[in-house]
Amino acid sequence: MVPSLIVSDGFHNRRRTIVLLFALLGLLGIGLLKWLSVRSIQTPDLEQLSSGDTARKQVARLLSIGTPGHCTAIIGLNSKPRYPGLAKVVEWFGAGQKWKVRYVRGLTADSLRTLGFARRSNLLYFSNPDHVTSVSNVAAASVSHLLALQWMVRSGCTSIAVFEDDTSLDLLPFWNKPLAALAKDLRAPDRLVLQLELKLDAFHLQNGASGDLRLEELPLNCTDRYWIRHRDLITWGAGAYLMSRAGAEGLLRKFGDGDRIDVSKVMTMSSAPDAHLLFSRDTTMFLWPPYAMEWSSSSSVAWSSGEQNWHKNVHHASALVAMAVNVRQASACAFLGYDAYKQALGHAYSRS
């Protein structure tokens, strides 16, 4: 049974009042956070994720690193991930084959053109040679995600967690299930992909509200999280997601020959990794409250004024909402006696 923010008549009136106050404060909290800089919010270091166990073991458990059949890919353009937490994951687990963790060096338009002109890659090809000279960085980003899925299939994994290198793990203390446990609920044909982060235009337009999705009206759930159907071109976010092997194989067939990636198909059928490539309403769900958000120091999450900075502002608002809903859920559930959330709050604010 899913508990509600409106507590039952069996509770004392004082507890009813306090729980309702939590709900009200949660609604006000998102608006308050809009006035704060993301940089000023204290979020946990990986070294503080666990008491009594090593941070390395805690991260491995929650990310399901080393779990048989599960792969982890981190995509970035630099020599190491931009977010320090993901750089630490690569440092800890990137070298050993048994961990099935790979840092995928993403492609740019220039590097993709070089591979296209060479025509000798066992990873990708251009079915239309005319596309080699017109390839864009957006197409290169999409191909980079497909390369991660290609590696997963070739590695024999049954599920994969993919992170872009500016995705934050600061919400890790609030996770209630490891990723491999979530991945067990992926199934054909309509639950092949689970978005672990959510970027929503409405978060920016409506001061943290979710518009037609009405996420803020969902009952409080202290034992699980919601899986909600993806909406094409509305529920953005390729920064973190889970995918089943069936989902990866389907995309490799759609955008290639089942093994190598056809860049020409990517260019003609997709505009971005999270637009008509990785996600569709027929195959994708998103997790709420989310497990991930964009790193606060990422250039794309810093708020800016002006129409030209629309995407930055959406990223900024979405990160603030992700923090707010996780803290609100943990606070209410901790008050209702769920010890795991009390511990999560302790880890999250251990530096205060």
C-alpha positions as CSV (number, residue, x, y, z in Angstrom):
1,M,0.0,0.0,0.0
2,V,1.4,3.4,-1.0
3,P,1.2,5.9,1.9
4,S,-0.3,9.3,1.2
5,L,0.8,12.7,2.4
6,I,-2.7,12.8,3.9
7,V,-2.2,10.5,6.9
8,S,-5.0,8.2,8.1
9,D,-7.3,8.9,11.0
10,G,-5.4,6.6,13.2
11,F,-2.6,9.1,13.5
12,H,-2.6,11.7,16.2
13,N,-3.8,15.1,15.1
14,R,-0.4,16.6,15.8
15,R,1.3,14.2,13.4
16,R,-1.3,15.0,10.8
17,T,-0.6,18.7,11.1
18,I,3.2,18.2,10.8
19,V,3.0,15.9,7.8
20,L,0.7,18.3,6.0
21,L,3.2,21.0,6.9
22,F,5.9,19.0,5.2
23,A,3.8,18.9,2.0
24,L,3.3,22.6,2.1
25,L,7.0,23.3,2.8
26,G,7.9,21.0,-0.1
27,L,5.8,23.1,-2.5
28,L,7.4,26.3,-1.2
29,G,10.8,24.7,-1.2
30,I,11.1,24.5,-5.0
31,G,10.3,28.2,-5.3
32,L,12.9,29.0,-2.7
33,L,15.6,26.9,-4.4
34,K,15.0,28.9,-7.6
35,W,16.6,31.8,-5.8
36,L,19.7,29.9,-4.8
37,S,22.8,29.1,-6.8
38,V,23.3,25.4,-7.3
39,R,26.9,25.9,-6.4
40,S,26.0,27.0,-2.9
41,I,24.1,23.8,-2.0
42,Q,26.1,21.4,0.1
43,T,26.0,18.0,-1.6
44,P,27.8,14.8,-0.4
45,D,31.3,13.7,-1.5
46,L,31.7,10.1,-2.5
47,E,33.8,9.6,0.6
48,Q,30.8,10.4,2.8
49,L,28.3,8.1,1.3
50,S,28.7,5.4,3.9
51,S,29.4,5.0,7.6
52,G,30.9,1.7,8.6
53,D,31.6,0.6,5.0
54,T,34.0,2.1,2.4
55,A,32.7,4.6,0.0
56,R,34.1,2.4,-2.8
57,K,31.9,-0.5,-1.8
58,Q,28.9,1.6,-1.3
59,V,29.2,3.1,-4.8
60,A,29.8,-0.3,-6.3
61,R,26.7,-1.6,-4.6
62,L,24.3,1.2,-5.7
63,L,25.7,1.4,-9.2
64,S,25.7,-2.4,-9.4
65,I,29.3,-2.4,-10.5
66,G,30.5,-6.0,-10.6
67,T,26.9,-7.4,-10.7
68,P,26.9,-10.2,-13.2
69,G,25.3,-9.2,-16.5
70,H,25.3,-5.5,-15.8
71,C,27.5,-2.9,-17.6
72,T,28.2,0.8,-16.8
73,A,29.2,3.3,-19.4
74,I,30.3,6.9,-18.9
75,I,30.4,9.1,-22.0
76,G,32.7,12.2,-22.2
77,L,34.9,14.1,-24.6
78,N,37.8,14.8,-22.2
79,S,40.6,12.5,-20.9
80,K,38.4,11.9,-17.8
81,P,34.8,12.7,-16.7
82,R,34.1,16.3,-15.8
83,Y,32.1,15.4,-12.7
84,P,34.6,14.3,-10.0
85,G,32.4,11.6,-8.7
86,L,32.2,9.8,-12.1
87,A,36.0,10.4,-12.5
88,K,36.4,8.5,-9.2
89,V,34.2,5.7,-10.5
90,V,36.4,5.3,-13.5
91,E,39.5,5.5,-11.3
92,W,38.2,2.8,-9.0
93,F,36.6,0.4,-11.6
94,G,37.6,1.4,-15.1
95,A,40.7,-0.8,-15.4
96,G,39.4,-4.3,-14.5
97,Q,37.4,-6.3,-17.0
98,K,35.3,-7.9,-14.2
99,W,33.7,-4.6,-13.3
100,K,32.3,-4.0,-16.8
101,V,32.8,-0.3,-16.5
102,R,34.0,1.7,-19.5
103,Y,34.7,5.4,-20.1
104,V,33.6,5.9,-23.7
105,R,35.5,8.8,-25.3
106,G,32.7,10.6,-27.2
107,L,33.0,11.6,-30.8
108,T,32.9,15.1,-32.2
109,A,31.9,16.0,-35.8
110,D,35.6,16.2,-36.7
111,S,36.5,12.7,-35.3
112,L,33.4,11.2,-36.9
113,R,34.3,12.7,-40.3
114,T,37.8,11.2,-39.9
115,L,36.3,7.7,-39.3
116,G,34.0,8.2,-42.2
117,F,36.7,9.1,-44.6
118,A,38.8,6.1,-43.4
119,R,36.0,3.7,-44.2
120,R,37.7,1.0,-42.2
121,S,35.9,1.1,-38.8
122,N,34.5,-2.0,-37.3
123,L,32.2,0.2,-35.2
124,L,30.4,2.4,-37.7
125,Y,29.9,3.3,-41.3
126,F,28.1,5.8,-43.6
127,S,25.6,4.2,-45.9
128,N,25.4,7.6,-47.7
129,P,29.0,8.8,-48.3
130,D,27.7,12.4,-48.9
131,H,26.8,12.6,-45.2
132,V,30.5,12.4,-44.2
133,T,31.2,16.1,-44.9
134,S,27.9,17.3,-43.3
135,V,28.0,15.5,-40.0
136,S,27.3,17.6,-36.9
137,N,28.3,17.5,-33.3
138,V,24.7,16.6,-32.3
139,A,24.9,13.5,-34.6
140,A,28.3,12.7,-33.1
141,A,26.8,12.8,-29.6
142,S,24.0,10.4,-30.7
143,V,26.6,8.0,-32.2
144,S,28.6,8.2,-28.9
145,H,25.6,6.9,-27.0
146,L,25.1,4.1,-29.6
147,L,28.8,3.2,-29.2
148,A,28.1,2.7,-25.5
149,L,25.2,0.4,-26.3
150,Q,27.3,-1.5,-28.9
151,W,30.0,-2.1,-26.3
152,M,27.3,-3.4,-23.8
153,V,25.9,-5.9,-26.4
154,R,29.4,-7.1,-27.4
155,S,30.3,-7.5,-23.7
156,G,27.4,-9.9,-23.2
157,C,25.6,-7.7,-20.6
158,T,21.8,-8.0,-20.1
159,S,21.5,-4.4,-18.8
160,I,23.5,-1.1,-18.9
161,A,23.6,2.1,-17.0
162,V,24.7,5.0,-19.1
163,F,25.9,8.4,-17.7
164,E,27.0,11.5,-19.5
165,D,30.2,12.7,-17.8
166,D,28.6,15.9,-16.4
167,T,25.9,13.9,-14.6
168,S,26.0,14.2,-10.8
169,L,25.9,11.4,-8.3
170,D,25.0,13.8,-5.5
171,L,21.6,12.2,-5.0
172,L,23.2,8.7,-4.4
173,P,22.4,8.7,-0.6
174,F,18.7,8.9,-1.5
175,W,18.6,5.9,-3.8
176,N,16.4,3.1,-2.4
177,K,17.5,0.4,-4.9
178,P,20.7,-0.5,-6.7
179,L,20.6,0.0,-10.5
180,A,20.6,-3.7,-11.3
181,A,17.5,-4.2,-9.1
182,L,15.8,-1.5,-11.1
183,A,16.9,-3.0,-14.3
184,K,15.1,-6.3,-13.4
185,D,11.9,-4.4,-14.0
186,L,12.8,-3.6,-17.6
187,R,10.8,-5.8,-19.9
188,A,9.7,-6.1,-23.5
189,P,8.1,-4.6,-25.3
190,D,7.2,-1.3,-23.6
191,R,9.7,-1.0,-20.7
192,L,13.1,-1.3,-22.4
193,V,14.5,2.0,-21.1
194,L,14.3,3.9,-17.8
195,Q,15.4,7.5,-17.7
196,L,17.1,8.2,-14.3
197,E,17.1,12.0,-14.8
198,L,14.4,14.3,-16.1
199,K,14.7,17.7,-17.8
200,L,11.4,19.4,-18.3
201,D,10.7,22.8,-19.9
202,A,7.8,23.3,-17.4
203,F,10.2,23.3,-14.4
204,H,11.7,26.5,-15.8
205,L,8.4,28.0,-17.1
206,Q,6.3,27.2,-14.0
207,N,8.8,27.8,-11.2
208,G,9.4,24.1,-10.5
209,A,5.9,22.8,-11.3
210,S,5.6,19.9,-13.8
211,G,2.7,21.2,-16.0
212,D,0.5,18.6,-17.5
213,L,2.5,15.8,-15.9
214,R,1.3,16.9,-12.4
215,L,4.2,15.1,-10.7
216,E,3.7,17.1,-7.6
217,E,0.3,15.6,-7.1
218,L,1.6,12.0,-6.8
219,P,1.0,10.4,-3.4
220,L,4.1,10.1,-1.2
221,N,5.7,6.6,-1.6
222,C,8.3,5.6,1.0
223,T,8.9,2.1,-0.4
224,D,9.4,2.6,-4.1
225,R,9.6,5.2,-6.9
226,Y,7.2,5.8,-9.7
227,W,7.8,4.6,-13.3
228,I,6.0,7.1,-15.6
229,R,5.6,6.8,-19.3
230,H,8.0,9.0,-21.4
231,R,6.5,11.7,-23.6
232,D,8.3,12.4,-26.8
233,L,9.9,15.8,-27.0
234,I,8.7,16.7,-23.5
235,T,10.5,14.5,-21.0
236,W,14.1,15.1,-21.9
237,G,17.2,13.8,-20.3
238,A,19.9,11.5,-21.7
239,G,22.3,12.2,-18.8
240,A,21.5,9.0,-17.0
241,Y,19.4,6.0,-18.1
242,L,19.1,2.2,-17.8
243,M,18.5,0.1,-20.8
244,S,17.9,-3.7,-21.3
245,R,19.8,-5.7,-23.9
246,A,16.6,-6.0,-25.9
247,G,16.4,-2.3,-26.0
248,A,20.1,-1.9,-27.1
249,E,19.8,-4.5,-29.8
250,G,16.7,-2.9,-31.2
251,L,18.4,0.5,-31.5
252,L,21.5,-1.1,-33.1
253,R,19.2,-2.7,-35.7
254,K,17.3,0.5,-36.2
255,F,20.4,2.7,-36.6
256,G,22.7,0.1,-38.3
257,D,23.1,-3.5,-39.3
258,G,22.6,-4.9,-35.8
259,D,26.4,-4.6,-35.1
260,R,27.9,-1.6,-36.7
261,I,26.3,1.9,-36.5
262,D,25.0,3.5,-39.7
263,V,25.8,7.2,-39.1
264,S,23.7,8.2,-42.1
265,K,20.6,6.7,-40.4
266,V,21.4,8.6,-37.2
267,M,21.6,11.8,-39.2
268,T,18.3,11.4,-41.0
269,M,16.2,9.8,-38.2
270,S,17.3,11.6,-35.0
271,S,18.0,15.2,-33.9
272,A,19.6,14.5,-30.5
273,P,20.3,11.5,-28.2
274,D,17.0,12.1,-26.3
275,A,15.0,13.0,-29.4
276,H,13.9,10.1,-31.6
277,L,17.1,8.1,-30.8
278,L,17.3,6.5,-27.3
279,F,13.8,7.2,-26.0
280,S,10.3,6.8,-27.3
281,R,6.8,6.6,-25.8
282,D,6.5,3.0,-26.9
283,T,9.6,1.8,-25.0
284,T,10.6,4.3,-22.3
285,M,9.7,5.2,-18.8
286,F,11.2,7.8,-16.5
287,L,11.9,7.4,-12.7
288,W,10.3,9.8,-10.2
289,P,11.8,11.1,-8.0
290,P,14.8,11.0,-10.2
291,Y,18.1,9.3,-9.3
292,A,20.3,11.8,-11.2
293,M,20.7,15.4,-12.2
294,E,23.2,17.5,-14.0
295,W,26.3,18.5,-12.1
296,S,26.1,22.0,-10.6
297,S,29.4,23.1,-12.1
298,S,28.5,22.0,-15.6
299,S,28.5,24.9,-18.1
300,S,25.0,23.9,-19.3
301,V,23.4,24.1,-15.9
302,A,24.6,27.6,-14.9
303,W,21.5,29.9,-15.1
304,S,21.7,32.7,-17.6
305,S,19.2,35.3,-18.7
306,G,18.0,35.7,-22.3
307,E,16.1,33.7,-24.9
308,Q,19.3,32.1,-26.2
309,N,20.0,30.5,-22.9
310,W,16.7,28.6,-22.8
311,H,18.3,25.1,-22.5
312,K,20.7,26.2,-19.8
313,N,17.8,27.5,-17.7
314,V,15.8,24.3,-18.2
315,H,18.8,22.3,-17.1
316,H,19.2,24.6,-14.0
317,A,15.6,24.4,-13.0
318,S,15.5,20.6,-13.5
319,A,18.5,20.0,-11.3
320,L,17.0,22.2,-8.5
321,V,13.7,20.2,-8.7
322,A,15.5,16.9,-8.6
323,M,17.2,17.9,-5.4
324,A,14.0,19.4,-3.9
325,V,11.8,16.3,-4.5
326,N,14.4,13.9,-3.2
327,V,14.9,15.9,0.0
328,R,11.2,16.4,0.5
329,Q,10.5,12.7,0.1
330,A,13.3,11.8,2.5
331,S,12.2,14.3,5.1
332,A,8.5,13.1,5.1
333,C,9.4,9.4,5.0
334,A,12.0,9.8,7.8
335,F,9.4,11.5,9.9
336,L,7.0,8.6,9.3
337,G,9.6,6.2,10.6
338,Y,11.5,4.9,7.6
339,D,15.0,4.5,8.9
340,A,16.6,4.3,5.5
341,Y,15.6,7.9,4.8
342,K,16.9,9.1,8.2
343,Q,20.2,7.6,7.2
344,A,20.0,9.2,3.7
345,L,19.4,12.6,5.2
346,G,22.3,12.1,7.6
347,H,24.7,11.2,4.8
348,A,23.5,14.1,2.6
349,Y,24.0,16.7,5.2
350,S,27.0,15.3,7.0
351,R,29.1,18.3,6.0
352,S,26.7,20.9,7.4
